[in-house]
């Protein structure tokens, strides 16, 4: 059994998130290049989009992945965290 099987939801590796952000940045770079015809502006826009998408994906992952319950709270039913 691999580490990716048996989970409730599919998780991606960090490289896959960076790859998705890179694809979005390339798309944004091409759009800006076609609109402005200025390569420097297109590269700067693509780099900015890459950074924004990586930060957005990280923030969304923090919101989606639940925290583990500490060991001491699992044994005490009166804590209200069960």
Secondary structure, DSSP 8 states (H G I E B T S, - for coil): --TTSS-SS----HHHHHHHHHHHHHHHHHHHHHHH--HHHHHHHHHHHHHHHHHHHHHHHHHHS-----HHHHS-GGGS--
